[in-house]
Amino acid sequence: MAPKFARRDLPDGSYIDISLDAIRPDKWRTHGVRYRMAWIEKGVCRVLFDNHHGKKDHCHIDSVETAYKFKGIEQLYDDFLAAIRSLGGLT
């Protein structure tokens, strides 16, 4: 998979920023996918799902960080959108 990058501006002024890349599996990303999905509202990152170097899969909902169980890209995207909706976004 070639790296994928996308930004989607939403009507309310917030935006979604997504980055996906196939990588060689490592001890943090055993599934071989590096990702970052962020929802930015009024300049503040409200939702972030990522697995940057040195950390396993996790998500941030406002200021709370929790572990995330990666089950594939489609499920990741669905979970990301559900988290945004839980905070009142994407209406």
N, CA and C atoms as a LAMMPS dump frame, in Angstrom:
ITEM: TIMESTEP
0
ITEM: NUMBER OF ATOMS
273
ITEM: BOX BOUNDS ff ff ff
-5.0000000000000000e+02 5.0000000000000000e+02
-5.0000000000000000e+02 5.0000000000000000e+02
-5.0000000000000000e+02 5.0000000000000000e+02
ITEM: ATOMS id mol type element x y z
1 1 1 N 0.855 -1.178 0
2 1 2 C 0 0 0
3 1 3 C 0.895 1.233 0
4 2 1 N 0.635 2.122 -0.917
5 2 2 C 1.336 3.41 -0.92
6 2 3 C 0.777 4.254 0.223
7 3 1 N 1.583 5.131 0.799
8 3 2 C 1.062 5.977 1.881
9 3 3 C -0.165 6.754 1.421
10 4 1 N -1.128 6.871 2.304
11 4 2 C -2.364 7.603 2.014
12 4 3 C -2.482 8.758 2.997
13 5 1 N -2.764 9.931 2.467
14 5 2 C -2.954 11.117 3.291
15 5 3 C -4.212 11.821 2.817
16 6 1 N -5.016 12.268 3.747
17 6 2 C -6.236 12.982 3.367
18 6 3 C -6.615 13.969 4.453
19 7 1 N -7.163 15.079 4.017
20 7 2 C -7.739 16.051 4.934
21 7 3 C -9.134 16.365 4.413
22 8 1 N -10.094 16.326 5.307
23 8 2 C -11.475 16.633 4.933
24 8 3 C -11.967 17.759 5.826
25 9 1 N -12.239 18.906 5.203
26 9 2 C -12.801 20.038 5.932
27 9 3 C -14.3 19.826 6.074
28 10 1 N -14.812 20.011 7.273
29 10 2 C -16.226 19.794 7.554
30 10 3 C -16.967 21.124 7.604
31 11 1 N -18.279 21.104 7.354
32 11 2 C -19.058 22.349 7.295
33 11 3 C -18.996 23.198 8.569
34 12 1 N -18.779 22.566 9.719
35 12 2 C -18.751 23.317 10.981
36 12 3 C -17.397 23.967 11.262
37 13 1 N -16.446 23.824 10.338
38 13 2 C -15.12 24.417 10.512
39 13 3 C -14.094 23.447 11.076
40 14 1 N -14.534 22.318 11.583
41 14 2 C -13.591 21.305 12.053
42 14 3 C -13.058 20.539 10.836
43 15 1 N -12.077 19.688 11.07
44 15 2 C -11.572 18.879 9.964
45 15 3 C -11.047 17.541 10.456
46 16 1 N -10.986 16.607 9.527
47 16 2 C -10.448 15.272 9.768
48 16 3 C -9.148 15.162 8.985
49 17 1 N -8.122 14.64 9.639
50 17 2 C -6.81 14.453 9.025
51 17 3 C -6.44 12.976 9.173
52 18 1 N -6.165 12.302 8.069
53 18 2 C -5.891 10.863 8.097
54 18 3 C -4.588 10.556 7.367
55 19 1 N -3.797 9.68 7.974
56 19 2 C -2.561 9.189 7.374
57 19 3 C -2.49 7.68 7.606
58 20 1 N -2.286 6.92 6.54
59 20 2 C -2.149 5.456 6.611
60 20 3 C -0.936 5.039 5.803
61 21 1 N -0.2 4.058 6.311
62 21 2 C 0.962 3.575 5.584
63 21 3 C 1.23 2.118 5.952
64 22 1 N 1.531 1.298 4.956
65 22 2 C 1.966 -0.075 5.21
66 22 3 C 3.448 -0.028 5.568
67 23 1 N 3.799 -0.702 6.643
68 23 2 C 5.184 -0.722 7.108
69 23 3 C 5.597 -2.161 7.406
70 24 1 N 6.868 -2.343 7.595
71 24 2 C 7.339 -3.637 8.064
72 24 3 C 6.861 -3.781 9.512
73 25 1 N 6.199 -4.887 9.845
74 25 2 C 5.741 -5.062 11.229
75 25 3 C 6.898 -4.909 12.215
76 26 1 N 6.608 -4.293 13.347
77 26 2 C 7.596 -4.143 14.408
78 26 3 C 6.923 -4.446 15.742
79 27 1 N 7.637 -4.251 16.835
80 27 2 C 7.067 -4.641 18.131
81 27 3 C 5.915 -3.749 18.568
82 28 1 N 5.77 -2.569 17.979
83 28 2 C 4.663 -1.68 18.321
84 28 3 C 3.484 -1.861 17.38
85 29 1 N 3.776 -2.17 16.136
86 29 2 C 2.73 -2.292 15.108
87 29 3 C 2.879 -3.642 14.423
88 30 1 N 2.494 -4.688 15.126
89 30 2 C 2.684 -6.052 14.625
90 30 3 C 1.836 -6.341 13.392
91 31 1 N 0.799 -5.559 13.16
92 31 2 C -0.087 -5.742 12.006
93 31 3 C 0.452 -5.076 10.742
94 32 1 N 1.5 -4.282 10.848
95 32 2 C 2.125 -3.685 9.669
96 32 3 C 1.433 -2.461 9.1
97 33 1 N 0.642 -1.782 9.917
98 33 2 C -0.031 -0.555 9.469
99 33 3 C 0.31 0.568 10.443
100 34 1 N 0.851 1.649 9.901
101 34 2 C 1.067 2.862 10.698
102 34 3 C -0.068 3.809 10.337
103 35 1 N -0.692 4.393 11.355
104 35 2 C -1.841 5.256 11.081
105 35 3 C -1.921 6.41 12.07
106 36 1 N -2.632 7.416 11.62
107 36 2 C -2.984 8.56 12.455
108 36 3 C -4.293 9.101 11.895
109 37 1 N -5.315 9.126 12.738
110 37 2 C -6.607 9.694 12.358
111 37 3 C -6.971 10.712 13.426
112 38 1 N -7.127 11.958 13.011
113 38 2 C -7.387 13.033 13.971
114 38 3 C -8.606 13.846 13.559
115 39 1 N -9.37 14.261 14.549
116 39 2 C -10.469 15.206 14.35
117 39 3 C -10.1 16.463 15.119
118 40 1 N -9.981 17.567 14.407
119 40 2 C -9.588 18.844 14.989
120 40 3 C -10.798 19.771 14.975
121 41 1 N -11.156 20.287 16.148
122 41 2 C -12.286 21.204 16.271
123 41 3 C -11.805 22.468 16.977
124 42 1 N -11.997 23.608 16.339
125 42 2 C -11.582 24.901 16.889
126 42 3 C -10.118 24.883 17.324
127 43 1 N -9.285 24.252 16.5
128 43 2 C -7.851 24.216 16.755
129 43 3 C -7.408 23.212 17.806
130 44 1 N -8.335 22.415 18.335
131 44 2 C -8.024 21.441 19.382
132 44 3 C -8.265 20.032 18.852
133 45 1 N -7.305 19.146 19.064
134 45 2 C -7.474 17.752 18.663
135 45 3 C -8.394 17.075 19.673
136 46 1 N -9.623 16.783 19.247
137 46 2 C -10.623 16.176 20.137
138 46 3 C -10.563 14.652 20.1
139 47 1 N -10.238 14.09 18.92
140 47 2 C -10.159 12.636 18.761
141 47 3 C -8.889 12.321 17.978
142 48 1 N -8.12 11.362 18.476
143 48 2 C -6.9 10.938 17.79
144 48 3 C -6.72 9.439 17.987
145 49 1 N -6.651 8.709 16.893
146 49 2 C -6.293 7.294 16.912
147 49 3 C -4.938 7.213 16.222
148 50 1 N -3.942 6.633 16.893
149 50 2 C -2.63 6.531 16.256
150 50 3 C -1.794 5.423 16.875
151 51 1 N -0.663 5.183 16.256
152 51 2 C 0.288 4.178 16.741
153 51 3 C 1.7 4.602 16.346
154 52 1 N 2.095 5.76 16.789
155 52 2 C 3.416 6.285 16.442
156 52 3 C 4.522 5.429 17.046
157 53 1 N 5.726 5.618 16.549
158 53 2 C 6.885 4.847 16.992
159 53 3 C 7.028 4.94 18.51
160 54 1 N 7.202 3.799 19.127
161 54 2 C 7.397 3.77 20.572
162 54 3 C 6.116 3.552 21.359
163 55 1 N 4.968 3.544 20.674
164 55 2 C 3.69 3.297 21.354
165 55 3 C 2.854 2.362 20.504
166 56 1 N 2.142 1.497 21.174
167 56 2 C 1.22 0.602 20.47
168 56 3 C -0.051 1.36 20.122
169 57 1 N -0.981 0.66 19.489
170 57 2 C -2.259 1.253 19.091
171 57 3 C -2.945 1.875 20.309
172 58 1 N -3.411 3.105 20.134
173 58 2 C -4.114 3.786 21.218
174 58 3 C -4.965 4.907 20.642
175 59 1 N -5.835 5.445 21.478
176 59 2 C -6.651 6.575 21.044
177 59 3 C -6.727 7.607 22.155
178 60 1 N -6.975 8.824 21.744
179 60 2 C -7.168 9.946 22.659
180 60 3 C -8.559 10.499 22.377
181 61 1 N -9.388 10.558 23.387
182 61 2 C -10.687 11.207 23.28
183 61 3 C -10.611 12.391 24.237
184 62 1 N -10.597 13.587 23.672
185 62 2 C -10.247 14.788 24.429
186 62 3 C -8.91 14.515 25.108
187 63 1 N -8.799 14.605 26.395
188 63 2 C -7.488 14.445 27.031
189 63 3 C -7.261 13.046 27.601
190 64 1 N -8.164 12.107 27.333
191 64 2 C -8.049 10.761 27.894
192 64 3 C -7.465 9.801 26.854
193 65 1 N -6.344 9.178 27.201
194 65 2 C -5.701 8.207 26.32
195 65 3 C -6.034 6.799 26.79
196 66 1 N -6.418 5.927 25.846
197 66 2 C -6.697 4.526 26.16
198 66 3 C -6.089 3.632 25.086
199 67 1 N -5.852 2.382 25.457
200 67 2 C -5.36 1.401 24.491
201 67 3 C -6.45 1.146 23.456
202 68 1 N -6.033 0.778 22.253
203 68 2 C -6.976 0.478 21.176
204 68 3 C -6.607 -0.867 20.572
205 69 1 N -7.592 -1.718 20.34
206 69 2 C -7.375 -3.031 19.711
207 69 3 C -7.608 -2.9 18.211
208 70 1 N -6.538 -2.907 17.44
209 70 2 C -6.622 -2.773 15.987
210 70 3 C -7.199 -4.05 15.389
211 71 1 N -8.298 -3.904 14.609
212 71 2 C -8.96 -5.051 13.982
213 71 3 C -9.057 -4.883 12.473
214 72 1 N -8.298 -3.968 11.926
215 72 2 C -8.328 -3.709 10.494
216 72 3 C -8.645 -2.248 10.22
217 73 1 N -8.315 -1.815 9.003
218 73 2 C -8.464 -0.405 8.644
219 73 3 C -9.926 0.027 8.63
220 74 1 N -10.806 -0.801 8.095
221 74 2 C -12.223 -0.413 8.047
222 74 3 C -12.804 -0.245 9.441
223 75 1 N -12.484 -1.175 10.36
224 75 2 C -12.983 -1.06 11.728
225 75 3 C -12.38 0.158 12.423
226 76 1 N -11.106 0.415 12.171
227 76 2 C -10.451 1.604 12.724
228 76 3 C -11.201 2.862 12.31
229 77 1 N -11.52 2.969 11.024
230 77 2 C -12.229 4.142 10.516
231 77 3 C -13.621 4.249 11.143
232 78 1 N -14.33 3.124 11.241
233 78 2 C -15.655 3.133 11.876
234 78 3 C -15.568 3.574 13.334
235 79 1 N -14.576 3.068 14.06
236 79 2 C -14.409 3.44 15.47
237 79 3 C -14.048 4.919 15.606
238 80 1 N -13.231 5.409 14.695
239 80 2 C -12.85 6.822 14.678
240 80 3 C -14.082 7.706 14.486
241 81 1 N -14.905 7.386 13.49
242 81 2 C -16.121 8.175 13.25
243 81 3 C -17.083 8.088 14.43
244 82 1 N -17.202 6.915 15.041
245 82 2 C -18.079 6.757 16.21
246 82 3 C -17.606 7.631 17.366
247 83 1 N -16.3 7.728 17.554
248 83 2 C -15.76 8.575 18.623
249 83 3 C -16.082 10.044 18.365
250 84 1 N -15.971 10.474 17.116
251 84 2 C -16.316 11.86 16.77
252 84 3 C -17.789 12.115 17.051
253 85 1 N -18.638 11.195 16.625
254 85 2 C -20.088 11.356 16.849
255 85 3 C -20.417 11.39 18.338
256 86 1 N -19.68 10.627 19.146
257 86 2 C -19.944 10.597 20.59
258 86 3 C -19.693 11.953 21.244
259 87 1 N -18.895 12.792 20.573
260 87 2 C -18.612 14.142 21.076
261 87 3 C -19.448 15.205 20.372
262 88 1 N -20.405 14.771 19.566
263 88 2 C -21.302 15.715 18.901
264 88 3 C -20.853 16.171 17.533
265 89 1 N -19.797 15.576 17.001
266 89 2 C -19.325 15.95 15.672
267 89 3 C -20.022 15.168 14.576
268 90 1 N -19.807 15.59 13.341
269 90 2 C -20.369 14.954 12.146
270 90 3 C -21.892 14.979 12.131
271 91 1 N -22.467 16.036 12.641
272 91 2 C -23.939 16.116 12.663
273 91 3 C -24.472 16.682 11.378
